[in-house]
Amino acid sequence: MINRRHALALGLAVPGAAALASCGPNAGGGGAEEGSGSSAIRLAWWGNPTRDEMTEQVVEAYAEVDDSVTISTEPGEWNGYWDKLATQTAGGDLPDVIQMDEKYISEYGGRGALLDLAEAGLDTSDFAEGAVEVGELADEGLMAINAGLNAAVFLVNPAVFEEAGVELPDDTTWTWDDLIDIATEISENTEDGTYGMTQMATIQALFQVWMRQLGQDQYRDGGVGFDAEAATSLMEYAQRIEDTGAGPDASTSVEDAAQSLDQSLFATDRIGITVAWSNQVVAHDAAVPGGITVLRPPSMTGSAADAQLWYKASMYWSISASAQDPDAALAFVDFLVNSPDAGEILSIERGVPGNLTVREAITPDLDDANLMAVDYLEAIEDELGPPPEITPQGGGEFEDILTRAGEDMLFGRITPEEAGQRLVDDLDAALS
């Protein structure tokens, strides 16, 4: 996460595209080599061994499309990626093509560090409705194009339901009260240490779903988009999860949140329901011995049409405003998001392709787990609400803010009301 030091560095070093360019050329990057007719661009991303391998393969495939471009790769891990990127930005050394996260589009795009992809001419004509807008900033333009779409999803471990003798709910009609009742029944019908659901006080995806169903959102007009009463209602619900036994106690919940996926209570058949993003379906299905089932989140009204889900980009591709050869960088990004050949290599590891032509091309070859993610997005397509505002500058701190307030509430250090007010106050301070 970009902390205040990094934000300050960005603000000082990158007040605009011109200032960024004046910092000097990308070290080790380079554009067209004078007189050679060739270009060199740098590609940076965070990920895991599977993503690293797929990305290296797609770079090799691009060499067959345009062998005049040399692409140097800079893989990394989420922890450390943003610190490095901020340092590179401050030093005028930003990679040409950057894997970007929604939390930080405003941090970089709002300071002139990213190219307007629409103005540069990126073709987005085959993208699903609403899939392009998730990378737009109102004043700056299209700062990022999604590398894959996802949406909030509830994941079910059917083995836990079967052990408890509880039937799966109808996810088009269930409510939040239904969720508590089902999870409590699972906890009561299984051995100690097995629970119906995970604790949801600190899950950002769940927080935003809840706010949207109350007619609010995480952000509005660049500021806090929810009030203390709405935030309190979620904290009170989280307290019910613990008080009813539907989910684990505070200590167990915090410990579980720190576990690797394969060691989590959900993956070891000790939790029946958890929350994730749909691009995490494949990893969860692989981690759970008997596989998983995907469900829509509950609604306040009992109607899936009121669930207020939205397309979220699992991650994006951006181009540096100081790219030495923006045309070469743009051509490569076009290949990444618009080419079925690239889609067949990248599959849906970064999320379901927003380009419908690419999605159609790769779907026949997907395995059952990947098809679950695709089918889920297509099932909810007609139920989606408008996309939320892109996280404003400073909003990247919200995950930590939510975790601190939620854990303090669960451990009894503050009341749900105090937690709700703290969420408003701390986020407002971060955005200021």
C-alpha positions as CSV (number, residue, x, y, z in Angstrom):
1,M,0.0,0.0,0.0
2,I,1.2,3.5,-0.8
3,N,1.8,5.2,2.5
4,R,1.9,8.9,3.1
5,R,5.6,9.1,2.4
6,H,5.0,7.5,-1.0
7,A,2.1,9.7,-1.8
8,L,4.2,12.7,-0.9
9,A,7.0,11.5,-3.2
10,L,4.5,11.1,-6.0
11,G,3.1,14.6,-5.4
12,L,6.5,16.3,-5.4
13,A,8.0,14.4,-8.2
14,V,4.9,14.1,-10.5
15,P,2.8,17.2,-10.4
16,G,2.0,16.6,-14.1
17,A,3.1,14.7,-17.1
18,A,5.5,17.4,-18.1
19,A,7.2,17.3,-14.8
20,L,7.4,13.5,-15.0
21,A,9.0,13.6,-18.4
22,S,11.5,16.2,-17.2
23,C,12.9,13.7,-14.7
24,G,14.7,11.9,-17.5
25,P,14.3,8.8,-19.5
26,N,13.4,5.4,-18.1
27,A,16.5,3.9,-16.9
28,G,17.0,0.6,-18.6
29,G,13.9,1.1,-20.6
30,G,14.3,3.1,-23.8
31,G,12.2,3.7,-26.8
32,A,13.1,3.5,-30.4
33,E,16.8,3.0,-30.9
34,E,17.8,5.9,-33.2
35,G,18.2,4.6,-36.7
36,S,17.5,1.0,-35.8
37,G,13.8,0.8,-36.3
38,S,13.5,-1.2,-33.1
39,S,12.0,-0.4,-29.7
40,A,12.5,-1.6,-26.1
41,I,9.7,-1.4,-23.5
42,R,9.6,-2.4,-19.9
43,L,6.6,-4.4,-18.4
44,A,6.0,-4.5,-14.7
45,W,3.4,-6.6,-12.8
46,W,2.8,-8.3,-9.4
47,G,1.6,-11.8,-9.1
48,N,2.5,-15.4,-8.4
49,P,4.5,-18.1,-10.2
50,T,1.5,-19.0,-12.4
51,R,0.9,-15.4,-13.4
52,D,4.7,-14.9,-14.0
53,E,4.8,-17.9,-16.3
54,M,1.8,-16.9,-18.3
55,T,3.0,-13.3,-18.6
56,E,6.4,-14.4,-19.8
57,Q,4.7,-16.7,-22.4
58,V,2.6,-13.8,-23.7
59,V,5.7,-11.7,-24.1
60,E,7.3,-14.5,-26.1
61,A,4.1,-14.7,-28.2
62,Y,4.2,-11.0,-28.9
63,A,7.6,-11.4,-30.5
64,E,5.9,-13.3,-33.3
65,V,3.6,-10.4,-33.8
66,D,6.3,-7.7,-33.8
67,D,9.9,-8.8,-33.5
68,S,11.1,-5.2,-33.6
69,V,10.1,-4.7,-30.0
70,T,12.1,-6.0,-27.1
71,I,10.2,-6.3,-23.9
72,S,12.0,-6.6,-20.6
73,T,9.9,-8.0,-17.8
74,E,9.9,-6.9,-14.1
75,P,7.7,-9.3,-12.1
76,G,7.2,-8.7,-8.4
77,E,5.0,-9.5,-5.4
78,W,2.1,-7.4,-4.1
79,N,4.2,-6.7,-0.9
80,G,6.8,-4.3,-2.1
81,Y,5.4,-3.7,-5.6
82,W,3.9,-0.3,-4.8
83,D,6.9,0.9,-2.8
84,K,9.1,0.1,-5.8
85,L,6.7,1.7,-8.2
86,A,6.5,4.9,-6.1
87,T,10.3,5.1,-5.9
88,Q,10.6,4.5,-9.7
89,T,8.0,7.3,-10.3
90,A,9.9,9.8,-8.1
91,G,13.1,8.9,-9.9
92,G,11.7,9.3,-13.4
93,D,12.2,5.5,-13.9
94,L,8.6,4.3,-14.3
95,P,8.1,1.1,-16.4
96,D,6.4,1.7,-19.8
97,V,3.6,-0.8,-19.2
98,I,2.3,-1.2,-15.7
99,Q,-0.1,-3.6,-14.1
100,M,-2.3,-1.3,-12.1
101,D,-4.7,-1.7,-9.2
102,E,-8.0,0.3,-8.8
103,K,-6.8,1.6,-5.4
104,Y,-4.0,3.5,-7.0
105,I,-5.3,4.8,-10.4
106,S,-6.0,8.2,-8.9
107,E,-2.6,8.2,-7.1
108,Y,-0.8,7.9,-10.4
109,G,-3.3,9.1,-13.0
110,G,-4.3,12.1,-11.0
111,R,-0.7,13.3,-10.9
112,G,-0.1,12.9,-14.6
113,A,2.0,9.7,-14.4
114,L,-0.3,7.7,-16.7
115,L,-1.2,8.0,-20.4
116,D,-4.8,8.6,-21.5
117,L,-5.4,5.3,-23.3
118,A,-8.5,6.6,-25.1
119,E,-6.8,9.6,-26.4
120,A,-3.8,7.4,-27.5
121,G,-6.3,5.4,-29.6
122,L,-6.7,2.1,-27.7
123,D,-9.5,0.1,-29.3
124,T,-12.2,-0.8,-26.7
125,S,-15.1,-1.5,-29.1
126,D,-15.4,-5.2,-28.2
127,F,-15.5,-4.6,-24.4
128,A,-18.6,-5.5,-22.4
129,E,-20.8,-2.6,-21.4
130,G,-19.5,-0.9,-18.3
131,A,-16.1,-2.7,-18.5
132,V,-14.1,0.3,-19.9
133,E,-15.5,2.9,-17.5
134,V,-14.0,1.2,-14.5
135,G,-10.6,2.6,-15.6
136,E,-11.7,6.2,-16.2
137,L,-10.9,9.3,-14.1
138,A,-13.4,12.2,-14.7
139,D,-10.8,14.8,-15.4
140,E,-7.9,12.8,-16.8
141,G,-9.5,10.2,-19.1
142,L,-8.9,6.5,-19.5
143,M,-6.0,5.9,-17.2
144,A,-6.2,2.1,-17.2
145,I,-7.8,-0.7,-19.2
146,N,-9.0,-3.7,-17.2
147,A,-7.0,-6.9,-17.6
148,G,-9.9,-8.9,-16.3
149,L,-13.3,-8.4,-14.7
150,N,-14.7,-9.8,-11.5
151,A,-17.4,-9.2,-9.0
152,A,-18.0,-9.9,-5.3
153,V,-19.0,-13.5,-4.7
154,F,-19.9,-15.8,-1.9
155,L,-18.1,-19.1,-1.9
156,V,-19.6,-22.3,-0.4
157,N,-17.8,-25.4,0.8
158,P,-20.4,-28.0,0.0
159,A,-18.7,-30.6,2.2
160,V,-19.5,-28.5,5.3
161,F,-23.1,-28.1,4.3
162,E,-23.4,-31.8,3.7
163,E,-21.9,-32.6,7.1
164,A,-24.3,-30.3,8.8
165,G,-27.3,-31.6,6.8
166,V,-28.1,-28.1,5.5
167,E,-29.3,-27.4,2.0
168,L,-27.7,-24.7,-0.2
169,P,-29.8,-21.5,-0.3
170,D,-31.4,-20.0,-3.3
171,D,-29.0,-17.2,-4.0
172,T,-31.6,-15.2,-6.0
173,T,-33.8,-14.7,-3.0
174,W,-31.8,-15.1,0.2
175,T,-31.3,-12.2,2.7
176,W,-28.7,-11.3,5.2
177,D,-30.9,-12.7,8.0
178,D,-31.1,-16.0,6.0
179,L,-27.3,-16.1,5.9
180,I,-27.1,-15.8,9.7
181,D,-29.7,-18.5,10.2
182,I,-28.1,-20.9,7.7
183,A,-24.6,-20.3,9.2
184,T,-25.9,-20.7,12.8
185,E,-27.5,-24.0,11.8
186,I,-24.2,-25.3,10.3
187,S,-22.3,-24.3,13.4
188,E,-24.8,-26.1,15.7
189,N,-24.9,-29.2,13.6
190,T,-21.1,-29.7,13.3
191,E,-18.3,-30.5,15.7
192,D,-16.7,-27.7,17.7
193,G,-14.3,-25.7,15.6
194,T,-16.5,-25.8,12.5
195,Y,-18.5,-22.7,11.7
196,G,-21.2,-21.7,9.2
197,M,-19.5,-18.6,7.9
198,T,-16.4,-16.5,8.1
199,Q,-16.4,-13.2,10.1
200,M,-17.1,-10.3,7.7
201,A,-16.2,-7.3,9.8
202,T,-13.0,-6.6,7.9
203,I,-13.7,-7.7,4.4
204,Q,-13.7,-4.7,2.1
205,A,-15.6,-6.4,-0.7
206,L,-18.4,-7.1,1.7
207,F,-18.3,-3.6,3.1
208,Q,-18.9,-2.1,-0.3
209,V,-21.7,-4.5,-1.2
210,W,-23.4,-3.6,2.1
211,M,-23.1,0.2,1.5
212,R,-24.4,0.0,-2.0
213,Q,-27.4,-2.0,-0.9
214,L,-28.2,0.8,1.6
215,G,-28.0,3.4,-1.3
216,Q,-24.6,4.6,-0.4
217,D,-21.1,3.6,-1.5
218,Q,-17.5,3.7,-0.3
219,Y,-16.8,7.0,-2.1
220,R,-18.9,9.8,-3.4
221,D,-17.6,13.0,-5.2
222,G,-14.1,12.1,-4.1
223,G,-15.0,11.9,-0.4
224,V,-16.5,9.4,2.0
225,G,-19.6,8.0,0.4
226,F,-21.2,6.5,3.5
227,D,-22.4,7.7,6.8
228,A,-21.7,6.5,10.3
229,E,-25.2,4.9,10.7
230,A,-24.7,2.7,7.6
231,A,-21.2,1.7,8.8
232,T,-22.5,0.9,12.2
233,S,-25.2,-1.3,10.8
234,L,-22.5,-3.5,9.2
235,M,-20.5,-3.6,12.4
236,E,-23.7,-4.7,14.3
237,Y,-24.2,-7.4,11.7
238,A,-20.6,-8.6,12.3
239,Q,-21.2,-8.7,16.0
240,R,-24.3,-10.9,15.4
241,I,-22.1,-13.3,13.4
242,E,-20.0,-13.9,16.6
243,D,-22.8,-13.6,19.1
244,T,-25.0,-16.2,17.4
245,G,-22.1,-18.6,16.8
246,A,-22.6,-18.3,13.1
247,G,-18.9,-17.5,12.8
248,P,-15.7,-17.8,14.9
249,D,-14.8,-15.7,17.9
250,A,-12.5,-12.7,17.4
251,S,-9.2,-14.4,18.1
252,T,-10.0,-17.3,15.7
253,S,-11.2,-14.9,13.0
254,V,-8.0,-12.8,13.2
255,E,-5.8,-15.8,13.2
256,D,-7.7,-17.3,10.2
257,A,-7.4,-14.0,8.2
258,A,-3.6,-14.3,8.5
259,Q,-3.4,-17.9,7.2
260,S,-2.5,-18.9,3.7
261,L,-5.5,-20.0,1.6
262,D,-4.7,-23.7,1.8
263,Q,-4.5,-23.5,5.6
264,S,-7.6,-21.4,6.1
265,L,-10.7,-22.7,7.9
266,F,-12.6,-22.6,4.6
267,A,-10.1,-24.7,2.7
268,T,-9.8,-27.2,5.6
269,D,-13.5,-27.9,5.8
270,R,-14.2,-25.9,8.9
271,I,-16.1,-22.9,7.4
272,G,-19.1,-23.3,5.1
273,I,-19.3,-19.8,3.6
274,T,-16.8,-17.1,2.8
275,V,-16.5,-14.0,0.6
276,A,-14.1,-13.3,-2.2
277,W,-13.8,-11.8,-5.7
278,S,-14.8,-14.0,-8.6
279,N,-11.2,-14.1,-10.0
280,Q,-10.3,-16.0,-6.8
281,V,-12.8,-18.8,-7.6
282,V,-10.1,-21.0,-9.3
283,A,-7.6,-20.7,-6.4
284,H,-10.3,-21.5,-3.8
285,D,-11.7,-24.4,-5.8
286,A,-8.2,-25.9,-6.0
287,A,-7.6,-25.4,-2.3
288,V,-10.8,-27.0,-1.1
289,P,-10.6,-30.9,-1.3
290,G,-14.1,-31.4,-2.6
291,G,-14.3,-28.2,-4.6
292,I,-16.6,-25.2,-4.1
293,T,-19.9,-23.7,-5.2
294,V,-20.4,-20.0,-6.0
295,L,-23.4,-17.9,-4.9
296,R,-24.5,-14.3,-5.2
297,P,-24.3,-12.2,-2.0
298,P,-27.5,-11.9,-0.1
299,S,-29.6,-8.8,-0.5
300,M,-31.6,-6.6,2.0
301,T,-34.8,-7.3,0.1
302,G,-34.5,-10.9,-0.9
303,S,-34.2,-10.0,-4.6
304,A,-31.0,-10.5,-6.6
305,A,-31.9,-7.4,-8.6
306,D,-31.2,-5.4,-5.4
307,A,-27.8,-7.0,-4.6
308,Q,-26.1,-3.9,-6.2
309,L,-23.2,-5.8,-7.6
310,W,-20.9,-4.2,-10.1
311,Y,-18.1,-5.0,-12.5
312,K,-14.8,-4.6,-10.7
313,A,-11.5,-4.8,-12.6
314,S,-9.4,-7.5,-10.9
315,M,-6.4,-5.5,-12.2
316,Y,-5.5,-3.2,-15.0
317,W,-2.9,-2.3,-17.6
318,S,-1.6,1.3,-17.7
319,I,1.0,3.0,-19.8
320,S,3.5,5.5,-18.3
321,A,3.0,9.1,-19.5
322,S,6.8,9.2,-19.9
323,A,7.0,6.1,-22.0
324,Q,9.9,6.6,-24.5
325,D,7.9,4.9,-27.3
326,P,4.2,5.2,-26.4
327,D,3.1,3.7,-29.7
328,A,5.0,0.5,-29.0
329,A,3.6,0.4,-25.5
330,L,0.1,0.9,-26.8
331,A,0.4,-1.8,-29.4
332,F,1.5,-4.3,-26.8
333,V,-1.4,-3.3,-24.4
334,D,-3.7,-3.7,-27.4
335,F,-2.4,-7.2,-27.9
336,L,-2.8,-8.0,-24.2
337,V,-6.5,-7.1,-24.0
338,N,-7.8,-7.5,-27.6
339,S,-6.0,-10.5,-29.0
340,P,-7.6,-14.0,-28.7
341,D,-4.1,-15.4,-29.0
342,A,-3.0,-13.5,-25.8
343,G,-6.3,-14.5,-24.2
344,E,-5.6,-18.2,-24.7
345,I,-2.3,-17.8,-22.9
346,L,-3.5,-15.6,-20.1
347,S,-6.8,-17.3,-19.7
348,I,-8.8,-15.8,-16.8
349,E,-5.9,-15.8,-14.2
350,R,-6.2,-12.0,-14.1
351,G,-10.0,-12.2,-14.2
352,V,-12.6,-12.8,-16.9
353,P,-11.7,-10.9,-20.1
354,G,-13.6,-7.7,-20.6
355,N,-13.2,-8.1,-24.3
356,L,-16.2,-10.3,-25.3
357,T,-14.5,-11.6,-28.5
358,V,-11.5,-12.8,-26.4
359,R,-13.9,-14.3,-23.8
360,E,-15.8,-16.2,-26.5
361,A,-12.6,-17.5,-28.0
362,I,-11.2,-18.9,-24.8
363,T,-14.3,-20.2,-23.1
364,P,-14.5,-23.6,-24.9
365,D,-11.0,-24.5,-23.5
366,L,-11.7,-23.5,-19.9
367,D,-11.8,-26.2,-17.1
368,D,-14.8,-26.4,-14.7
369,A,-13.3,-24.1,-12.1
370,N,-12.6,-21.3,-14.6
371,L,-16.0,-21.8,-16.2
372,M,-17.6,-21.2,-12.7
373,A,-16.0,-17.7,-12.7
374,V,-17.2,-17.0,-16.3
375,D,-20.7,-18.3,-15.7
376,Y,-21.1,-16.3,-12.5
377,L,-20.3,-13.0,-14.2
378,E,-22.6,-13.8,-17.1
379,A,-25.4,-14.9,-14.6
380,I,-25.3,-11.5,-12.8
381,E,-24.9,-9.3,-15.9
382,D,-28.5,-8.1,-15.9
383,E,-28.4,-7.5,-12.2
384,L,-25.4,-5.2,-12.1
385,G,-25.6,-1.7,-10.7
386,P,-23.6,1.3,-11.9
387,P,-19.8,1.1,-11.3
388,P,-18.6,2.9,-8.2
389,E,-16.2,5.8,-8.2
390,I,-12.6,5.0,-8.6
391,T,-10.8,5.1,-5.3
392,P,-9.6,8.7,-4.8
393,Q,-6.2,9.7,-3.7
394,G,-5.7,8.5,-0.1
395,G,-8.4,5.9,-0.4
396,G,-5.9,3.1,-0.6
397,E,-5.6,3.3,3.2
398,F,-9.2,2.1,3.6
399,E,-8.5,-1.6,3.9
400,D,-6.2,-0.9,6.9
401,I,-8.8,1.5,8.4
402,L,-11.5,-1.2,8.1
403,T,-9.3,-3.9,9.6
404,R,-8.3,-1.8,12.6
405,A,-11.9,-0.7,13.3
406,G,-13.4,-4.1,12.7
407,E,-10.9,-5.9,14.9
408,D,-11.2,-3.4,17.7
409,M,-14.9,-3.9,17.6
410,L,-14.7,-7.7,17.6
411,F,-12.4,-7.7,20.6
412,G,-14.7,-5.3,22.5
413,R,-12.4,-2.4,22.6
414,I,-15.0,-0.2,20.9
415,T,-18.7,-0.5,20.3
416,P,-20.2,-1.0,16.8
417,E,-21.3,2.6,16.9
418,E,-17.8,3.8,17.7
419,A,-16.4,1.6,14.9
420,G,-18.9,3.0,12.4
421,Q,-18.0,6.6,13.3
422,R,-14.3,5.8,13.2
423,L,-14.6,4.4,9.7
424,V,-16.1,7.7,8.6
425,D,-13.6,9.8,10.4
426,D,-10.4,7.9,9.6
427,L,-11.3,7.6,5.9
428,D,-12.2,11.3,5.7
429,A,-8.8,12.1,7.2
430,A,-7.0,9.8,4.7
431,L,-8.8,11.5,1.8
432,S,-7.9,14.9,3.1
